[in-house]
Amino acid sequence: MKKKLVILVMAMLAVFALAACGQKSKEDVTKDLKAKVEDMKGYKADAKMTLQVGDEPQTYDVEVWHNDPNYYRVALKNATKDQSQMILRNDEGVFVLTPALNKSFRFQSNWPENSSQAYLYESLVKDVLEDKEATFKETKSHYVFTTKTRYQNSQMLPTQEIAFNKKDLTPASVNVLDSDKNPLVKVEFSKMDMKAAFDKKDFDMKKNMTGARLEVPVTANVQDTEFTVLYPMSEITGTELIEEKEMATDTGKRVILTYDGEKSFTIVQEKSAVVPTMTVSTSLKGELVDLGFTVAAMTDQSIRWTNNGVDYMLASNDLTPSEMVMVAQSVQGSMVK
């Protein structure tokens, strides 16, 4: 009887040992992720990004090309609104292309190293590696990390849940959470090619603008159509709208919203002008900031962006960079909130 009991105990221990061998620790997975990124030569990825901003969710198709070490091509498309935007990084700098307006802007920027990027694999791994307090759990198919973010408005989006596929450590999904743990940004990866091969011309600005314009029709007579004035939905304590002024311009109208109080700021809105023939990219001062639905240029006292054929500028001597990003992201309301 005692012999049978010993055999049974030994068998159970063997089962536990085998089970333990199948599980990886947080340190093991982190080490594997680091090694995978270091060995990576480039990749192509397809994903769907959903933003919980404004009155209803906005969904974008995201296509990412990355050729090590610093060539990038990120195409963002919102099919329902027939709009697209592309971020390029090559030896000449960082470009933001808006094909429907035939416009391109060039930044002297270290993007994407300066901030979290929910659709870039190496950025997600960097977030995991840099957060020593990141939590870790293992599910049937995924390794899931909860980490801090490195966004400009990290107060508004402090944490994220990143799920990597156990099979090959490629990203499966990302949920960027607000301070109440509600997901405001969700990225779901559908395809990842870690053996993608590229030509240097794949990251050429003019080639990509030409290709993108064939897919997205150039907005015609953009100045002839009215645009709806949008208002920030994020409230700044002690600040309120005190004036809304409309001015006639050569191409339509310009609307100026003035907010006064402890944190005063001004928002200017006007229709974007379509460039008949693209010549040289316009250089913008400031840092490239990803607002989710579009890309903006931010300085110490202003932030500029284009969305749905409308140019926006927010200027303030009082708002912090994080607050400027928060207000810009919330300019979605068609009535005063």
Summary of the structure (lengths in Angstrom):
residues: 337
radius of gyration: 23.6
end to end distance: 77.9
largest distance: 98.5
contacts: 1013
relative contact order: 0.15
helix: 23%
strand: 41%
